Amino acid sequence: MSVMESYRNYHCSMSDRTPVWWAMVDRPKLSSSTTHSLGQMWDVVIIGAGFSGLWTAHHLIKGNPNLKIAILEKNLVGSGASGRNGGWVSALYPAPDETLLRKSNTVAVKNLHHQLRNSIDEIGTFAAENNIDCGFHKGGTLVIATNVGQERRLREHMSDEEVILDAQQTRARINMNGSRISMFSPHCAAINPAALVVGLAASLEKKGVVIFENTAADLSSDKRVWAKGVELKAGAVVRAMEAYHSGTRDQIPIYSLMIATEPLPLEVFDEIGINNRETFADASFLINYAQRTADNRLAIGGRGAPYVLGSRRKDSRENFQQIHKKLESMARQWFPILDHHTFTHHWGGAVGVTRDWAPYLRWDGRYAELGGYVGDGVTLSYLVAAATADLICGNTTVRTTLPFVGWTNPLWELEPARFLAINSAIALSSVADAEEKWTGKPSLVMKALSPIIGK
Ligand SMILES: Cc1cc2nc3c(=O)[nH]c(=O)nc-3n(C[C@H](O)[C@H](O)[C@H](O)COP(=O)(O)OP(=O)(O)OC[C@H]3O[C@@H](n4cnc5c(N)ncnc54)[C@H](O)[C@@H]3O)c2cc1C
């Protein structure tokens, strides 16, 4: 092992496991819960203070300032995926249109994409109006092909909203080792998600929403909510726990891991570009994604950590060292100049994945459950939360007609078949990436896998 490698290993094991975003954020002291008791009558009780729960409260209180809303959070605001993600505010939707069209219609699918694009700007406007310094910058997004197989796949699957950039145009935006072409979409912003989530929580408190941190909720089978031994009486209940709703067959937690560099000198960006803070991903099946942060770090994420038997959440999966190391060496391969710089933060989190990769919002007149965003929940949670608020208020809007409303997902297989299928799919995604690299054709392995992964 070289001196450089042993230094890196040491650093990897000693570095900060807190998402880099929290290094740039002062957590506001939330105090609304100190003056309220759980046991009073609430109009709406929301379980989970991530983006889904907080945006639901935001949309509700906007039209109904007198509503009494309680949010119960097991840990602290944003301690789930919302405070540990890649900060892409994108218009992506995890399920392809073909899946949606099986149960929905072309107008609803078109409206969905339109609403997602609008939601990006609405989030940016909200942050600006509330002086939330989350580094929101809409520089678009690039998917970069590094082999002929990926290039062919990108060309085959691009939509009207995307354009192909040739090798030279790609290099003018991002100088990634081995890049051939890229696909650019203007519909993405980069943010510090932790700054947005705490800013959103603080803005809600000012409007009278009560947030109980360190308060785990128990939801009974008849949808009654208990916390700290007290039953919370409410007109409506919202389960906004996303990947924390686990151990069932309707959704599984899959881990995405991230690393971040120290703040990099501007000369590094003279070499690698990304000068409009475009978010970027490679076109691999394992999904590696990144952004240049507002303080000039690179924050890079990727999948690959194994799924846990029984769909249990396991915090140790958030720090799966093997994947963190793989991400570091991938980043240094993308941008060799990073060899002179340190990765200071290593962390991860779980995303909720349904059997058909389609997000859901189900509402029975008193109880709502929402989630299944896979890795696209930053914008999506805003939109799904808006539809949730519409349903609770009894309003029929374009949002209540979108495909995720009332969506029923097929169940995942029984264990251990599920465990074997998912972990094989994760392993075979790497095989499919290698296959595309060597054959120069879109992967047949991935084609065979699509019934398993639902895409
Ligand atoms: C590493 C990573 C990278 C990602 N990158 C991106 C990205 O770049 N762009 C994008 O669009 N999406 C991304 N995602 C997905 C996105 O972060 C999530 O879809 C989104 O944050 C989900 O928000 P949420 O509020 O539904 O869930 P969460 O933020 O997970 O919130 C759920 C909350 O519920 C709380 N909770 C759980 N159980 C209880 C209980 N019993 N009682 C009370 N509270 C409870 C949890 O503590 C948690 O705070 C990423 C996710 C991860 C993990």
The ligand as an ORCA input file, in Angstrom:
! r2SCAN-3c Opt
* xyz 0 1
  C     -28.017      9.446     -0.150
  C     -29.281      9.925     -0.803
  C     -29.205     10.761     -1.915
  C     -30.365     11.235     -2.524
  N     -30.265     12.157     -3.513
  C     -31.372     12.739     -4.003
  C     -31.285     13.819     -4.904
  O     -30.186     14.307     -5.216
  N     -32.446     14.331     -5.428
  C     -33.658     13.832     -5.079
  O     -34.664     14.283     -5.615
  N     -33.781     12.855     -4.139
  C     -32.675     12.319     -3.583
  N     -32.799     11.371     -2.623
  C     -34.134     11.002     -2.147
  C     -34.730     12.079     -1.241
  O     -33.768     12.501     -0.311
  C     -35.943     11.508     -0.514
  O     -36.824     10.953     -1.447
  C     -36.696     12.565      0.265
  O     -35.825     13.295      1.087
  C     -37.765     11.890      1.104
  O     -38.296     12.828      1.995
  P     -39.317     12.316      3.092
  O     -39.707     13.461      3.919
  O     -40.408     11.563      2.424
  O     -38.495     11.234      3.943
  P     -37.376     11.507      5.058
  O     -36.593     12.709      4.792
  O     -36.635     10.227      5.225
  O     -38.233     11.817      6.341
  C     -38.902     10.828      7.072
  C     -38.796     11.235      8.533
  O     -39.647     10.396      9.307
  C     -39.026     10.248     10.558
  N     -39.617      9.084     11.207
  C     -39.422      7.775     10.911
  N     -40.153      7.000     11.722
  C     -40.830      7.834     12.538
  C     -41.751      7.642     13.607
  N     -42.135      6.427     13.978
  N     -42.250      8.732     14.234
  C     -41.873      9.972     13.867
  N     -41.004     10.212     12.874
  C     -40.494      9.159     12.207
  C     -37.554     10.075     10.211
  O     -36.731     10.330     11.327
  C     -37.385     11.078      9.088
  O     -36.945     12.324      9.563
  C     -31.643     10.844     -2.020
  C     -31.727     10.019     -0.905
  C     -30.565      9.560     -0.303
  C     -30.678      8.680      0.912
*
